[in-house]
Amino acid sequence: MKARRSEGGRYAMAGGESYVFRLFVASSESNSTQASGNLARLCEEHLKGRYQIETVDVLKDAAAAHKNNVLVTPTLILIKPHPKVTVLGNLSDTKQVLGALRLIGNGR
């Protein structure tokens, strides 16, 4: 799993903000299924009632993957709050994912 920061690269603790995620998957491929389940679990545990997940199946919507520069699946993009963050992989390393999404610590 890799995390990438953009637009200033600062991390902040999760407050009362709403989060919008876009998860790119390849149908029911095992890593995609794991990523979807892991993201739902993390959101319920840390952002209950303050998140929205948009799932895009790249096998059905290749144009959306191209538009968002997604070359591998699963890929998670944090749309809001800014800065935008991209996380690759099945999201199984909870501590690293929470850090990358600025929900704990400094993302390391």
Backbone as XML, in Angstrom:
<?xml version="1.0"?>
<chain id="A" units="angstrom">
  <residue number="1" name="MET">
    <atom name="N" x="0.840" y="-1.176" z="0.000"/>
    <atom name="CA" x="0.000" y="0.000" z="0.000"/>
    <atom name="C" x="0.883" y="1.236" z="0.000"/>
  </residue>
  <residue number="2" name="LYS">
    <atom name="N" x="0.526" y="2.205" z="-0.813"/>
    <atom name="CA" x="1.255" y="3.459" z="-0.882"/>
    <atom name="C" x="0.297" y="4.604" z="-0.643"/>
  </residue>
  <residue number="3" name="ALA">
    <atom name="N" x="0.790" y="5.635" z="0.003"/>
    <atom name="CA" x="-0.014" y="6.837" z="0.207"/>
    <atom name="C" x="0.704" y="8.003" z="-0.434"/>
  </residue>
  <residue number="4" name="ARG">
    <atom name="N" x="-0.057" y="8.898" z="-1.012"/>
    <atom name="CA" x="0.531" y="10.056" z="-1.652"/>
    <atom name="C" x="-0.242" y="11.290" z="-1.221"/>
  </residue>
  <residue number="5" name="ARG">
    <atom name="N" x="0.505" y="12.312" z="-0.802"/>
    <atom name="CA" x="-0.121" y="13.576" z="-0.418"/>
    <atom name="C" x="0.071" y="14.571" z="-1.544"/>
  </residue>
  <residue number="6" name="SER">
    <atom name="N" x="-0.838" y="15.543" z="-1.603"/>
    <atom name="CA" x="-0.670" y="16.624" z="-2.569"/>
    <atom name="C" x="-1.166" y="17.918" z="-1.959"/>
  </residue>
  <residue number="7" name="GLU">
    <atom name="N" x="-0.948" y="19.015" z="-2.675"/>
    <atom name="CA" x="-1.404" y="20.342" z="-2.274"/>
    <atom name="C" x="-0.935" y="20.736" z="-0.871"/>
  </residue>
  <residue number="8" name="GLY">
    <atom name="N" x="0.348" y="20.745" z="-0.664"/>
    <atom name="CA" x="0.883" y="21.231" z="0.604"/>
    <atom name="C" x="1.335" y="20.147" z="1.541"/>
  </residue>
  <residue number="9" name="GLY">
    <atom name="N" x="0.748" y="18.962" z="1.456"/>
    <atom name="CA" x="1.209" y="17.818" z="2.205"/>
    <atom name="C" x="1.040" y="17.866" z="3.704"/>
  </residue>
  <residue number="10" name="ARG">
    <atom name="N" x="0.181" y="18.696" z="4.247"/>
    <atom name="CA" x="-0.001" y="18.744" z="5.703"/>
    <atom name="C" x="-1.008" y="17.711" z="6.144"/>
  </residue>
  <residue number="11" name="TYR">
    <atom name="N" x="-0.804" y="17.208" z="7.361"/>
    <atom name="CA" x="-1.746" y="16.276" z="7.964"/>
    <atom name="C" x="-2.428" y="16.960" z="9.136"/>
  </residue>
  <residue number="12" name="ALA">
    <atom name="N" x="-3.679" y="16.612" z="9.363"/>
    <atom name="CA" x="-4.418" y="17.179" z="10.499"/>
    <atom name="C" x="-5.265" y="16.083" z="11.124"/>
  </residue>
  <residue number="13" name="MET">
    <atom name="N" x="-5.612" y="16.267" z="12.352"/>
    <atom name="CA" x="-6.464" y="15.296" z="13.039"/>
    <atom name="C" x="-7.897" y="15.420" z="12.529"/>
  </residue>
  <residue number="14" name="ALA">
    <atom name="N" x="-8.624" y="14.306" z="12.542"/>
    <atom name="CA" x="-10.011" y="14.312" z="12.095"/>
    <atom name="C" x="-10.864" y="15.090" z="13.085"/>
  </residue>
  <residue number="15" name="GLY">
    <atom name="N" x="-11.623" y="16.016" z="12.578"/>
    <atom name="CA" x="-12.522" y="16.787" z="13.421"/>
    <atom name="C" x="-13.946" y="16.455" z="13.046"/>
  </residue>
  <residue number="16" name="GLY">
    <atom name="N" x="-14.763" y="17.480" z="12.883"/>
    <atom name="CA" x="-16.150" y="17.267" z="12.538"/>
    <atom name="C" x="-16.407" y="17.330" z="11.051"/>
  </residue>
  <residue number="17" name="GLU">
    <atom name="N" x="-15.363" y="17.294" z="10.245"/>
    <atom name="CA" x="-15.507" y="17.413" z="8.803"/>
    <atom name="C" x="-16.130" y="16.170" z="8.194"/>
  </residue>
  <residue number="18" name="SER">
    <atom name="N" x="-16.775" y="16.373" z="7.047"/>
    <atom name="CA" x="-17.280" y="15.253" z="6.267"/>
    <atom name="C" x="-16.198" y="14.815" z="5.296"/>
  </residue>
  <residue number="19" name="TYR">
    <atom name="N" x="-16.136" y="13.530" z="5.056"/>
    <atom name="CA" x="-15.133" y="12.949" z="4.164"/>
    <atom name="C" x="-15.821" y="12.349" z="2.955"/>
  </residue>
  <residue number="20" name="VAL">
    <atom name="N" x="-15.234" y="12.562" z="1.787"/>
    <atom name="CA" x="-15.729" y="11.974" z="0.545"/>
    <atom name="C" x="-14.601" y="11.148" z="-0.052"/>
  </residue>
  <residue number="21" name="PHE">
    <atom name="N" x="-14.881" y="9.858" z="-0.276"/>
    <atom name="CA" x="-13.910" y="8.929" z="-0.828"/>
    <atom name="C" x="-14.398" y="8.410" z="-2.168"/>
  </residue>
  <residue number="22" name="ARG">
    <atom name="N" x="-13.445" y="8.159" z="-3.075"/>
    <atom name="CA" x="-13.742" y="7.484" z="-4.338"/>
    <atom name="C" x="-12.828" y="6.262" z="-4.383"/>
  </residue>
  <residue number="23" name="LEU">
    <atom name="N" x="-13.426" y="5.081" z="-4.406"/>
    <atom name="CA" x="-12.681" y="3.826" z="-4.412"/>
    <atom name="C" x="-12.810" y="3.166" z="-5.779"/>
  </residue>
  <residue number="24" name="PHE">
    <atom name="N" x="-11.680" y="2.971" z="-6.439"/>
    <atom name="CA" x="-11.649" y="2.317" z="-7.741"/>
    <atom name="C" x="-11.332" y="0.851" z="-7.543"/>
  </residue>
  <residue number="25" name="VAL">
    <atom name="N" x="-12.213" y="-0.011" z="-8.055"/>
    <atom name="CA" x="-12.070" y="-1.451" z="-7.894"/>
    <atom name="C" x="-12.173" y="-2.132" z="-9.254"/>
  </residue>
  <residue number="26" name="ALA">
    <atom name="N" x="-11.780" y="-3.411" z="-9.286"/>
    <atom name="CA" x="-11.924" y="-4.241" z="-10.480"/>
    <atom name="C" x="-12.945" y="-5.324" z="-10.159"/>
  </residue>
  <residue number="27" name="SER">
    <atom name="N" x="-14.213" y="-4.992" z="-10.349"/>
    <atom name="CA" x="-15.335" y="-5.891" z="-10.065"/>
    <atom name="C" x="-15.193" y="-6.570" z="-8.718"/>
  </residue>
  <residue number="28" name="SER">
    <atom name="N" x="-15.273" y="-7.910" z="-8.706"/>
    <atom name="CA" x="-15.226" y="-8.639" z="-7.441"/>
    <atom name="C" x="-13.867" y="-9.296" z="-7.209"/>
  </residue>
  <residue number="29" name="GLU">
    <atom name="N" x="-12.824" y="-8.751" z="-7.808"/>
    <atom name="CA" x="-11.458" y="-9.249" z="-7.592"/>
    <atom name="C" x="-11.147" y="-9.167" z="-6.091"/>
  </residue>
  <residue number="30" name="SER">
    <atom name="N" x="-10.398" y="-10.125" z="-5.562"/>
    <atom name="CA" x="-10.255" y="-10.260" z="-4.103"/>
    <atom name="C" x="-9.681" y="-9.016" z="-3.424"/>
  </residue>
  <residue number="31" name="ASN">
    <atom name="N" x="-8.635" y="-8.392" z="-3.982"/>
    <atom name="CA" x="-8.089" y="-7.187" z="-3.354"/>
    <atom name="C" x="-9.105" y="-6.039" z="-3.371"/>
  </residue>
  <residue number="32" name="SER">
    <atom name="N" x="-9.893" y="-5.963" z="-4.417"/>
    <atom name="CA" x="-10.922" y="-4.925" z="-4.496"/>
    <atom name="C" x="-12.001" y="-5.151" z="-3.444"/>
  </residue>
  <residue number="33" name="THR">
    <atom name="N" x="-12.406" y="-6.390" z="-3.268"/>
    <atom name="CA" x="-13.407" y="-6.724" z="-2.251"/>
    <atom name="C" x="-12.871" y="-6.429" z="-0.860"/>
  </residue>
  <residue number="34" name="GLN">
    <atom name="N" x="-11.602" y="-6.772" z="-0.614"/>
    <atom name="CA" x="-10.986" y="-6.480" z="0.682"/>
    <atom name="C" x="-10.920" y="-4.982" z="0.924"/>
  </residue>
  <residue number="35" name="ALA">
    <atom name="N" x="-10.518" y="-4.220" z="-0.091"/>
    <atom name="CA" x="-10.412" y="-2.769" z="0.057"/>
    <atom name="C" x="-11.761" y="-2.159" z="0.392"/>
  </residue>
  <residue number="36" name="SER">
    <atom name="N" x="-12.801" y="-2.608" z="-0.274"/>
    <atom name="CA" x="-14.139" y="-2.086" z="-0.027"/>
    <atom name="C" x="-14.577" y="-2.364" z="1.414"/>
  </residue>
  <residue number="37" name="GLY">
    <atom name="N" x="-14.370" y="-3.582" z="1.867"/>
    <atom name="CA" x="-14.729" y="-3.941" z="3.240"/>
    <atom name="C" x="-13.897" y="-3.202" z="4.269"/>
  </residue>
  <residue number="38" name="ASN">
    <atom name="N" x="-12.588" y="-3.096" z="4.021"/>
    <atom name="CA" x="-11.707" y="-2.390" z="4.957"/>
    <atom name="C" x="-12.063" y="-0.916" z="5.049"/>
  </residue>
  <residue number="39" name="LEU">
    <atom name="N" x="-12.369" y="-0.285" z="3.912"/>
    <atom name="CA" x="-12.736" y="1.130" z="3.924"/>
    <atom name="C" x="-14.052" y="1.336" z="4.682"/>
  </residue>
  <residue number="40" name="ALA">
    <atom name="N" x="-15.029" y="0.487" z="4.440"/>
    <atom name="CA" x="-16.313" y="0.613" z="5.142"/>
    <atom name="C" x="-16.114" y="0.471" z="6.649"/>
  </residue>
  <residue number="41" name="ARG">
    <atom name="N" x="-15.294" y="-0.478" z="7.061"/>
    <atom name="CA" x="-15.033" y="-0.691" z="8.492"/>
    <atom name="C" x="-14.328" y="0.517" z="9.107"/>
  </residue>
  <residue number="42" name="LEU">
    <atom name="N" x="-13.292" y="1.018" z="8.433"/>
    <atom name="CA" x="-12.561" y="2.188" z="8.951"/>
    <atom name="C" x="-13.482" y="3.400" z="9.073"/>
  </residue>
  <residue number="43" name="CYS">
    <atom name="N" x="-14.307" y="3.608" z="8.073"/>
    <atom name="CA" x="-15.212" y="4.756" z="8.100"/>
    <atom name="C" x="-16.227" y="4.632" z="9.235"/>
  </residue>
  <residue number="44" name="GLU">
    <atom name="N" x="-16.773" y="3.454" z="9.422"/>
    <atom name="CA" x="-17.744" y="3.261" z="10.508"/>
    <atom name="C" x="-17.095" y="3.455" z="11.877"/>
  </residue>
  <residue number="45" name="GLU">
    <atom name="N" x="-15.857" y="3.022" z="12.023"/>
    <atom name="CA" x="-15.169" y="3.146" z="13.309"/>
    <atom name="C" x="-14.687" y="4.565" z="13.590"/>
  </residue>
  <residue number="46" name="HIS">
    <atom name="N" x="-14.281" y="5.308" z="12.556"/>
    <atom name="CA" x="-13.626" y="6.600" z="12.777"/>
    <atom name="C" x="-14.390" y="7.805" z="12.242"/>
  </residue>
  <residue number="47" name="LEU">
    <atom name="N" x="-15.355" y="7.582" z="11.360"/>
    <atom name="CA" x="-16.065" y="8.709" z="10.736"/>
    <atom name="C" x="-17.575" y="8.497" z="10.712"/>
  </residue>
  <residue number="48" name="LYS">
    <atom name="N" x="-18.092" y="7.764" z="11.643"/>
    <atom name="CA" x="-19.510" y="7.385" z="11.636"/>
    <atom name="C" x="-20.410" y="8.594" z="11.333"/>
  </residue>
  <residue number="49" name="GLY">
    <atom name="N" x="-21.188" y="8.460" z="10.265"/>
    <atom name="CA" x="-22.125" y="9.502" z="9.881"/>
    <atom name="C" x="-21.508" y="10.696" z="9.173"/>
  </residue>
  <residue number="50" name="ARG">
    <atom name="N" x="-20.189" y="10.658" z="8.936"/>
    <atom name="CA" x="-19.521" y="11.822" z="8.333"/>
    <atom name="C" x="-18.750" y="11.440" z="7.078"/>
  </residue>
  <residue number="51" name="TYR">
    <atom name="N" x="-19.196" y="10.429" z="6.354"/>
    <atom name="CA" x="-18.453" y="10.009" z="5.176"/>
    <atom name="C" x="-19.384" y="9.579" z="4.054"/>
  </residue>
  <residue number="52" name="GLN">
    <atom name="N" x="-18.824" y="9.628" z="2.855"/>
    <atom name="CA" x="-19.516" y="9.168" z="1.661"/>
    <atom name="C" x="-18.497" y="8.383" z="0.845"/>
  </residue>
  <residue number="53" name="ILE">
    <atom name="N" x="-18.867" y="7.203" z="0.389"/>
    <atom name="CA" x="-17.975" y="6.376" z="-0.427"/>
    <atom name="C" x="-18.607" y="6.181" z="-1.798"/>
  </residue>
  <residue number="54" name="GLU">
    <atom name="N" x="-17.882" y="6.585" z="-2.828"/>
    <atom name="CA" x="-18.302" y="6.343" z="-4.205"/>
    <atom name="C" x="-17.398" y="5.232" z="-4.733"/>
  </residue>
  <residue number="55" name="THR">
    <atom name="N" x="-17.985" y="4.116" z="-5.141"/>
    <atom name="CA" x="-17.209" y="3.002" z="-5.668"/>
    <atom name="C" x="-17.335" y="2.984" z="-7.183"/>
  </residue>
  <residue number="56" name="VAL">
    <atom name="N" x="-16.185" y="2.925" z="-7.854"/>
    <atom name="CA" x="-16.138" y="2.912" z="-9.314"/>
    <atom name="C" x="-15.506" y="1.605" z="-9.758"/>
  </residue>
  <residue number="57" name="ASP">
    <atom name="N" x="-16.243" y="0.815" z="-10.533"/>
    <atom name="CA" x="-15.714" y="-0.420" z="-11.101"/>
    <atom name="C" x="-15.044" y="-0.061" z="-12.429"/>
  </residue>
  <residue number="58" name="VAL">
    <atom name="N" x="-13.729" y="-0.169" z="-12.468"/>
    <atom name="CA" x="-12.986" y="0.248" z="-13.661"/>
    <atom name="C" x="-13.286" y="-0.638" z="-14.866"/>
  </residue>
  <residue number="59" name="LEU">
    <atom name="N" x="-13.786" y="-1.840" z="-14.639"/>
    <atom name="CA" x="-14.146" y="-2.712" z="-15.756"/>
    <atom name="C" x="-15.432" y="-2.255" z="-16.422"/>
  </residue>
  <residue number="60" name="LYS">
    <atom name="N" x="-16.247" y="-1.487" z="-15.696"/>
    <atom name="CA" x="-17.497" y="-0.957" z="-16.240"/>
    <atom name="C" x="-17.369" y="0.510" z="-16.622"/>
  </residue>
  <residue number="61" name="ASP">
    <atom name="N" x="-16.433" y="1.231" z="-16.016"/>
    <atom name="CA" x="-16.273" y="2.668" z="-16.262"/>
    <atom name="C" x="-14.790" y="3.021" z="-16.386"/>
  </residue>
  <residue number="62" name="ALA">
    <atom name="N" x="-14.198" y="2.582" z="-17.480"/>
    <atom name="CA" x="-12.776" y="2.841" z="-17.719"/>
    <atom name="C" x="-12.506" y="4.336" z="-17.893"/>
  </residue>
  <residue number="63" name="ALA">
    <atom name="N" x="-13.480" y="5.079" z="-18.389"/>
    <atom name="CA" x="-13.298" y="6.519" z="-18.588"/>
    <atom name="C" x="-13.076" y="7.235" z="-17.256"/>
  </residue>
  <residue number="64" name="ALA">
    <atom name="N" x="-13.793" y="6.817" z="-16.203"/>
    <atom name="CA" x="-13.616" y="7.428" z="-14.880"/>
    <atom name="C" x="-12.218" y="7.135" z="-14.347"/>
  </residue>
  <residue number="65" name="ALA">
    <atom name="N" x="-11.735" y="5.927" z="-14.561"/>
    <atom name="CA" x="-10.377" y="5.582" z="-14.130"/>
    <atom name="C" x="-9.361" y="6.441" z="-14.867"/>
  </residue>
  <residue number="66" name="HIS">
    <atom name="N" x="-9.533" y="6.586" z="-16.156"/>
    <atom name="CA" x="-8.622" y="7.408" z="-16.962"/>
    <atom name="C" x="-8.659" y="8.867" z="-16.505"/>
  </residue>
  <residue number="67" name="LYS">
    <atom name="N" x="-9.841" y="9.387" z="-16.283"/>
    <atom name="CA" x="-10.006" y="10.782" z="-15.855"/>
    <atom name="C" x="-9.310" y="11.050" z="-14.520"/>
  </residue>
  <residue number="68" name="ASN">
    <atom name="N" x="-9.297" y="10.046" z="-13.630"/>
    <atom name="CA" x="-8.692" y="10.195" z="-12.307"/>
    <atom name="C" x="-7.268" y="9.643" z="-12.233"/>
  </residue>
  <residue number="69" name="ASN">
    <atom name="N" x="-6.690" y="9.317" z="-13.389"/>
    <atom name="CA" x="-5.311" y="8.809" z="-13.478"/>
    <atom name="C" x="-5.097" y="7.541" z="-12.658"/>
  </residue>
  <residue number="70" name="VAL">
    <atom name="N" x="-6.090" y="6.668" z="-12.647"/>
    <atom name="CA" x="-5.994" y="5.405" z="-11.920"/>
    <atom name="C" x="-5.469" y="4.337" z="-12.867"/>
  </residue>
  <residue number="71" name="LEU">
    <atom name="N" x="-4.310" y="3.763" z="-12.501"/>
    <atom name="CA" x="-3.687" y="2.739" z="-13.323"/>
    <atom name="C" x="-3.741" y="1.358" z="-12.689"/>
  </residue>
  <residue number="72" name="VAL">
    <atom name="N" x="-3.947" y="1.293" z="-11.366"/>
    <atom name="CA" x="-4.026" y="0.019" z="-10.651"/>
    <atom name="C" x="-5.234" y="0.032" z="-9.727"/>
  </residue>
  <residue number="73" name="THR">
    <atom name="N" x="-5.711" y="-1.158" z="-9.422"/>
    <atom name="CA" x="-6.801" y="-1.279" z="-8.459"/>
    <atom name="C" x="-6.379" y="-2.251" z="-7.378"/>
  </residue>
  <residue number="74" name="PRO">
    <atom name="N" x="-6.904" y="-2.059" z="-6.194"/>
    <atom name="CA" x="-7.772" y="-0.965" z="-5.776"/>
    <atom name="C" x="-6.993" y="0.330" z="-5.529"/>
  </residue>
  <residue number="75" name="THR">
    <atom name="N" x="-7.624" y="1.438" z="-5.825"/>
    <atom name="CA" x="-7.089" y="2.766" z="-5.556"/>
    <atom name="C" x="-8.162" y="3.572" z="-4.833"/>
  </residue>
  <residue number="76" name="LEU">
    <atom name="N" x="-7.772" y="4.162" z="-3.713"/>
    <atom name="CA" x="-8.671" y="5.026" z="-2.950"/>
    <atom name="C" x="-8.205" y="6.464" z="-3.090"/>
  </residue>
  <residue number="77" name="ILE">
    <atom name="N" x="-9.136" y="7.357" z="-3.413"/>
    <atom name="CA" x="-8.828" y="8.782" z="-3.484"/>
    <atom name="C" x="-9.694" y="9.503" z="-2.455"/>
  </residue>
  <residue number="78" name="LEU">
    <atom name="N" x="-9.041" y="10.236" z="-1.569"/>
    <atom name="CA" x="-9.742" y="11.111" z="-0.632"/>
    <atom name="C" x="-10.035" y="12.396" z="-1.387"/>
  </residue>
  <residue number="79" name="ILE">
    <atom name="N" x="-11.295" y="12.633" z="-1.664"/>
    <atom name="CA" x="-11.715" y="13.816" z="-2.425"/>
    <atom name="C" x="-11.831" y="15.034" z="-1.518"/>
  </residue>
  <residue number="80" name="LYS">
    <atom name="N" x="-12.492" y="14.868" z="-0.382"/>
    <atom name="CA" x="-12.669" y="15.939" z="0.606"/>
    <atom name="C" x="-12.437" y="15.361" z="1.978"/>
  </residue>
  <residue number="81" name="PRO">
    <atom name="N" x="-11.880" y="16.055" z="2.901"/>
    <atom name="CA" x="-11.355" y="17.412" z="2.810"/>
    <atom name="C" x="-10.010" y="17.428" z="2.085"/>
  </residue>
  <residue number="82" name="HIS">
    <atom name="N" x="-9.643" y="18.591" z="1.626"/>
    <atom name="CA" x="-8.372" y="18.775" z="0.942"/>
    <atom name="C" x="-7.241" y="18.787" z="1.950"/>
  </residue>
  <residue number="83" name="PRO">
    <atom name="N" x="-6.032" y="18.413" z="1.621"/>
    <atom name="CA" x="-5.572" y="18.071" z="0.288"/>
    <atom name="C" x="-5.973" y="16.659" z="-0.117"/>
  </residue>
  <residue number="84" name="LYS">
    <atom name="N" x="-6.060" y="16.469" z="-1.416"/>
    <atom name="CA" x="-6.396" y="15.183" z="-1.995"/>
    <atom name="C" x="-5.305" y="14.170" z="-1.646"/>
  </residue>
  <residue number="85" name="VAL">
    <atom name="N" x="-5.706" y="12.939" z="-1.342"/>
    <atom name="CA" x="-4.771" y="11.869" z="-1.003"/>
    <atom name="C" x="-5.150" y="10.641" z="-1.811"/>
  </residue>
  <residue number="86" name="THR">
    <atom name="N" x="-4.148" y="9.917" z="-2.308"/>
    <atom name="CA" x="-4.370" y="8.671" z="-3.029"/>
    <atom name="C" x="-3.695" y="7.546" z="-2.272"/>
  </residue>
  <residue number="87" name="VAL">
    <atom name="N" x="-4.428" y="6.466" z="-2.040"/>
    <atom name="CA" x="-3.897" y="5.292" z="-1.338"/>
    <atom name="C" x="-4.115" y="4.080" z="-2.237"/>
  </residue>
  <residue number="88" name="LEU">
    <atom name="N" x="-3.045" y="3.324" z="-2.464"/>
    <atom name="CA" x="-3.114" y="2.129" z="-3.297"/>
    <atom name="C" x="-3.099" y="0.880" z="-2.432"/>
  </residue>
  <residue number="89" name="GLY">
    <atom name="N" x="-3.850" y="-0.130" z="-2.844"/>
    <atom name="CA" x="-3.817" y="-1.407" z="-2.148"/>
    <atom name="C" x="-5.141" y="-1.750" z="-1.511"/>
  </residue>
  <residue number="90" name="ASN">
    <atom name="N" x="-5.140" y="-2.854" z="-0.749"/>
    <atom name="CA" x="-6.388" y="-3.355" z="-0.179"/>
    <atom name="C" x="-6.751" y="-2.725" z="1.167"/>
  </residue>
  <residue number="91" name="LEU">
    <atom name="N" x="-5.985" y="-1.733" z="1.608"/>
    <atom name="CA" x="-6.279" y="-0.945" z="2.810"/>
    <atom name="C" x="-6.246" y="-1.786" z="4.085"/>
  </residue>
  <residue number="92" name="SER">
    <atom name="N" x="-5.460" y="-2.856" z="4.084"/>
    <atom name="CA" x="-5.425" y="-3.758" z="5.239"/>
    <atom name="C" x="-4.522" y="-3.263" z="6.365"/>
  </residue>
  <residue number="93" name="ASP">
    <atom name="N" x="-3.579" y="-2.371" z="6.074"/>
    <atom name="CA" x="-2.711" y="-1.820" z="7.117"/>
    <atom name="C" x="-3.418" y="-0.614" z="7.740"/>
  </residue>
  <residue number="94" name="THR">
    <atom name="N" x="-4.254" y="-0.897" z="8.720"/>
    <atom name="CA" x="-5.143" y="0.113" z="9.304"/>
    <atom name="C" x="-4.401" y="1.357" z="9.761"/>
  </residue>
  <residue number="95" name="LYS">
    <atom name="N" x="-3.306" y="1.190" z="10.486"/>
    <atom name="CA" x="-2.576" y="2.343" z="11.012"/>
    <atom name="C" x="-2.049" y="3.225" z="9.879"/>
  </residue>
  <residue number="96" name="GLN">
    <atom name="N" x="-1.501" y="2.599" z="8.849"/>
    <atom name="CA" x="-0.959" y="3.371" z="7.730"/>
    <atom name="C" x="-2.075" y="4.087" z="6.956"/>
  </residue>
  <residue number="97" name="VAL">
    <atom name="N" x="-3.188" y="3.429" z="6.763"/>
    <atom name="CA" x="-4.313" y="4.045" z="6.050"/>
    <atom name="C" x="-4.869" y="5.224" z="6.844"/>
  </residue>
  <residue number="98" name="LEU">
    <atom name="N" x="-5.067" y="5.039" z="8.148"/>
    <atom name="CA" x="-5.570" y="6.130" z="8.981"/>
    <atom name="C" x="-4.620" y="7.326" z="8.966"/>
  </residue>
  <residue number="99" name="GLY">
    <atom name="N" x="-3.329" y="7.059" z="8.999"/>
    <atom name="CA" x="-2.348" y="8.142" z="8.927"/>
    <atom name="C" x="-2.383" y="8.850" z="7.589"/>
  </residue>
  <residue number="100" name="ALA">
    <atom name="N" x="-2.451" y="8.080" z="6.509"/>
    <atom name="CA" x="-2.481" y="8.670" z="5.168"/>
    <atom name="C" x="-3.714" y="9.543" z="4.972"/>
  </residue>
  <residue number="101" name="LEU">
    <atom name="N" x="-4.821" y="9.126" z="5.576"/>
    <atom name="CA" x="-6.073" y="9.884" z="5.443"/>
    <atom name="C" x="-6.208" y="10.991" z="6.489"/>
  </residue>
  <residue number="102" name="ARG">
    <atom name="N" x="-5.156" y="11.188" z="7.265"/>
    <atom name="CA" x="-5.110" y="12.236" z="8.289"/>
    <atom name="C" x="-6.137" y="12.012" z="9.399"/>
  </residue>
  <residue number="103" name="LEU">
    <atom name="N" x="-6.414" y="10.761" z="9.704"/>
    <atom name="CA" x="-7.345" y="10.452" z="10.785"/>
    <atom name="C" x="-6.606" y="10.204" z="12.103"/>
  </residue>
  <residue number="104" name="ILE">
    <atom name="N" x="-5.305" y="9.950" z="12.025"/>
    <atom name="CA" x="-4.449" y="9.848" z="13.207"/>
    <atom name="C" x="-3.065" y="10.385" z="12.862"/>
  </residue>
  <residue number="105" name="GLY">
    <atom name="N" x="-2.350" y="10.831" z="13.858"/>
    <atom name="CA" x="-0.930" y="11.197" z="13.749"/>
    <atom name="C" x="-0.557" y="12.017" z="12.543"/>
  </residue>
  <residue number="106" name="ASN">
    <atom name="N" x="0.640" y="11.734" z="12.024"/>
    <atom name="CA" x="1.169" y="12.526" z="10.928"/>
    <atom name="C" x="1.323" y="11.730" z="9.644"/>
  </residue>
  <residue number="107" name="GLY">
    <atom name="N" x="0.640" y="10.591" z="9.525"/>
    <atom name="CA" x="0.647" y="9.840" z="8.281"/>
    <atom name="C" x="1.823" y="8.910" z="8.122"/>
  </residue>
  <residue number="108" name="ARG">
    <atom name="N" x="2.581" y="8.693" z="9.170"/>
    <atom name="CA" x="3.739" y="7.797" z="9.061"/>
    <atom name="C" x="3.512" y="6.553" z="9.847"/>
  </residue>
</chain>
